[in-house]
């Protein structure tokens, strides 16, 4: 007798599957879902991964199809040797409907209601054809944009803008996600998932958490609450938000984003000491017209303890977020998340030249943004430059 115990295959009922999808859509992890069923996450993963983390649509039985109770009546009638016409009369169905039902399930002798009902349910599967199937040109365009690290939402918005009168040349971002994550569709290669910002192989519900930051010792800091109202409503260009993108080995990149146009600038810094950061900020400010650099908003990091030197050199006021409130400069926070596609966490950033950083900023500025009506930050910023010249 073999002493090795074989793991028994785990099956979930339809009710359990529904609960699993409900929990997944609420943002629970696979570990948490598995624990709720006293099982490991590995038993939950195959169910979710089968459709790339995208919940399949609920199946509904057609009102015109025979029900299970009607099939049981057919089985009882056949057992009593009733004619098919008599059975059809009791069910108020066409005799031809009953005849086809009996013949496709083995005839009078072997017909069973339960197996016939399950067979009918299995035959009703009609996978909906993906809109991208057969559209090679459109798939190539989408693939090229994904390779340039455009998000599916940006691609969908850009297609809508480029082809407003041609629905055949447009797809929704959900169609792109499904084509990436559900590989049975066979229209977009799985390798393109690596160019998504999250690099996940499954779709996850959006969920976010705010991470607090410590209170840096900033002398004579001016609160963000004193920032001009024109900066709040984004009506006037020239109000910037800044931060440091951190990497391994005490390496950093200076990131700046303009609130009106979402235009991004990146600068190389040796480390996060105040002198290095202030010098880099002054150098970046000198590249822009004065009318396009009116203020700068930063968090409470000590790297900006020399903000007064920056203001003296550039005549640009610096405003600071409230303690533990980095979300108050949310445009920069969102931009840093986008930059993680190019500079993943845990990588050393010191090896990137300024030319490389400028190339990444250019690529990011050429990606259409939903908040700009799918225009690019570069287009928006160039319009601002043209308006002041």
N, C-alpha and C positions, 0 to 999 in steps of 0.2 A: 504494500500500500504506500502510495506517495505521500510524503509529509508536507510537500510544498502546497500551500493553499492558493488556489487560483482566485484572482479577484473577480467577483461577480459583476457583470455588466449592469450599469445603472440606467434605469428608464424613468423618465418623468411623465406624469400624467398631463393631460391638456390643461387642467387647472393649475398645476405647478409650473408649466411652461409660461402660462399667462402671468403668473406672479413673478417669475424670473425676469420676464421682459419689463414688467411694471417697475421692478426694483432697479433694473439696469437703466431705464429711462429716467429714473429719479436721481441717477448719478452714483449709485452704490457700486462698490468694487466687487469683483468676482469672489474674492475671499469672503466678504461680508455676505454675499448672496449664498455662497456654499455653506457657510456656518448656519444660516437660517434654516437650511434643510439637513443639517448635520452631515454635510458632505464636503469634500474638498473642492477647491476652485477648478481643478482639472475636470470635474464632472460637469461643470457649468460652461466651460469654455467651448466645447464642440457645438453646443446649441446656439451660442451667440456668434461664433466664428463662421458658421455655415452661411450666414447672410451678411457677413462683415460687420456685425454689430448693429445692423439696420433692421428694425422690427418688420417682419413680413406682414402684409395686409391680412386681416382676418378673413377667413373663408366663410361664405354664406351660401346655404343651400337654396337653389332656385325654388320659388313658390310653385312653378309648373312641374317640377320633378316629383316622382313618386316618393312618398315619405316611408319611414320604417314601418309605421303602423299599417300603411296600405300594402306593403310587401308581406307583412304577416297575414293579412287578410287573403292575399293571393295564395300564400303557402297553405293556409287552412282550406281554401276552396279547392286547390289541387289535391290535397289529401282526401277531401270528401268526394273527389271525382266530378266536381262541378265543371261545366263548360266555361271556356274563356269568356264567352259573351255574357254568361250569367254573372261571373265575377266582375266583369267590367260594368255591368248594370248596377251592382251593389256599390261599387266605388265611384260611379258616375264618371267613368273614364271611357275612352274609345277602345273597342275590342282590339284594334291594331296595336295600341299602346301596351296592353296586357300581353298580347302575343309576342311582341318584340322583347318585352321584359323577361318572359319565360324562356324564350329561345336563346337569348344571349347569356343566360345563366344555367345552362345545362338541360333544359327541357323539363317536362312534367315530373320525371322520376327523381331527379337529383336537385331540383330547385329548393333552396333554403333562404329564408328571408334575411337572416343576419349577414351571410356571406354575399348575397346579392346587393344588399345596401352598402356594404363596405366596398365592393367592386365598383358600384356606381359612383361613390364618393371619390375613389381613386381615379376614375376615368375623367372626372370633371376638372382635374388640374389643367389649367390653360395658362402657362407662363406668358405674361405680357411681353411682347417684343420690345427691346430697348430702342429708344429713339435714335441712338447712334449706330445701330446695326445697319450696315450697308452704306454708311456715309463716311467713306474713307477720307475725303478732303476735310470734313469737319473734325474727324478724329485726329488727323495730323495737326490741325491748328491747335486743338486742345492740348495735345501732347507737347507741342512746341512751347506753349505758354506754361505748362506745368514744369517743363525743364528749366524755364526762366524763373521758377519759384513763384509764379502767380497762384493765388488761391482759386479754388473752384468758383467761389462767389465773385471774385474779380473777373474771371474768364467769362462767366455767364453775363455779368453786367456789361462787359466790353462787347460781347457778341450782340447784346440787345441794342447797344448804342451804335454799333457798326451796321447792323441789319434791322432797322426798325420796322421795315415793311415785309420782311421775309421770315416767317416763322420756321421754315425748314432749315435756316442757318443759325437757329438759336436753340439753346437747351438751358434748363435750370441747373443751378449748382448741385441740387440733390441728384439729378441724373448723372452728373459727373462723379459725385461721391459714390453712388451706387455702382457705376461702371468700374470704379477703382477697387472697391471693397468686395463686390460680388463678382468673382472672377469667372463664374460660369457664363456671364454675358459675353465674354470674349471680345471686347471692343477696345479696352485700354489696358496696356501692359501693367503687370503687378509692380514692376520696377519703378514706375512713376510715383508710387506711394512714398518713396524715399525723398521726393522733392516737396512733399507737403510740409507745412511748418511743424506739425507735431510728429511726423514720421510714423504715425500709428498704422497698423494693419487692420484696425477695426474702428468703426465710427463710435465715438463716445458722446453722450449728452454734454452740452456746454455747462461747465461748473467752474467757479473761480473762488479763490480765497485771498483775502488781503493779508499781506505780511507786514507787520509793524516794523518800524525802524527806530533805532535809538535816537535820543535827543543829542545832537552834536552841540558842542560849545561854540556857538556862533555869536560873536559880540556885535551889538548894534544891528541885529537882523531886523529887516523890515518884513512884516507879515504879508502873506498873500492876500489878506483881507484889504490891504491898502493898494492893491494893484488896480490900475485904471479899469473902468467899466468896459472900455473898448477891447481890452484883452479878454474879458469874460465872454462876450458875445461873439468873438472871432470876426467881427465886422471889418476891422482894420488890420492889415498885415503888419508884421514887424514884432510881434510878441512871441518870444521863444521859450521853450522848456529844455532843460538840460539834465544830464545824469552821466554816470560812469557805468559802462558795461564791463562786468568783472569776468576774468578768466583764471585759469590755474597759474601757479607760480607768481602770484602777486602782479598779474598783468591786467591792463585796463584799456578801454577805448572810450574816448569822449564822444557822447552822442548829443546832438542838438536837433530839435524839430520845431518848425514854425507852426503856430496854432491855426492860422487862417488857411494855409495851403497844404499843411502836413509835409512840407519840404524838409528833407533830412540832410544834415551835415555830420560827417565823422572826422575825428582827429586822433592822431596817434599821441599818446602820453607815456612818459617813462614810468611813472608810478602815480599814486593817488595823493601825493603830498600837495599842499596848497599852492606852492610856487609853480609846480609843473602844470597843474590844472589851470591856474590863473593865466599863465603865459600862453597856453594853448587856446584859451577862450579869447584872449586879446587878439591873437593871430587870426582866429576865425572871424572875429568881428570886423577886422580891417579889410576883409575880402568883400564886404557887403556895403551897399549904399546906406547912409545914416538913417534914411527914412524907412529902411527895411529891418532895422534892429533897434527897437524902442525899449524893450525890457527883456529880462531873463528871469525865469522861475526855476528854483532848485529845491531839493529836499534839505534835511538838516544834517547832511554829511559834513564832516570836518574838512573835507577837501575844499570847501568854499569858505573857509575861515578868512581867506584873503579877498573877500568880495569887495571890500572898500578900494583896494588897489585896482581891481578890474574896473570899477565905476569911475575912478579918477582917470584912468588911461583911456576909457572909451566914452565916458559920459552916458553910460547905460545903467539904469537902475536894476538892482537884483532884489527879487522877492522870494521869501522862503515859505514852504508849506508848514502847516501846523505839525507839532510833534506826532510821530507815528501815523502820518496821513499822506503817504506818497501818492495816493490816488488823486490828490488835488492837482497833480500835473499828469493826468491820465493819458494825454496825447503822447508824452514821452514814454510812459510805461508800456503803452500799446506798441509803440515803435520798437522798443527794446525786445519785446516778445517776437516781433517780426524779424529782428536782426538775429535771433537765435537760430534761424534757418541757415544763416551764413557762418555764425560763430557759436557753435553748440556749447552748452555748459560743460565745464571741466577741461576745455581745451586751452592751450597757452596762446594768448593773443599778442604776445610781444614779437612774434615772427612776421606779422602782417605789416607791409610797408604802407606809407601814406597813399601811394598810388593804388594799392589793393583796396584800401578803405574807401577811397574816392570812387572806385569802380563799383563797389557794393552799394554805396549811397546812390550812384547814378541808376543802378538797376532797380533799387527800391523806389526811387523817384519816378521811374517810368512804368511802375505798376499801377493800374487804375484802382481807385478807391471808391467804395460804395458811398461813403459820406460826402464825396465830391461829385456825386452823380456819375461815377465811373470815369471821370476825368483823372488825369495823372497829377501828382503833386508838381511835377516839372512844368506841365501846362499852366497850372494855377499860379505858380511862382513867377513864371515868365510873363504872365499877364500883369502881375503886380509890378515887375521891373519896368515893363513897357509903360505902365501908367504914370510912373514917377519921372521918366526920362523925357 
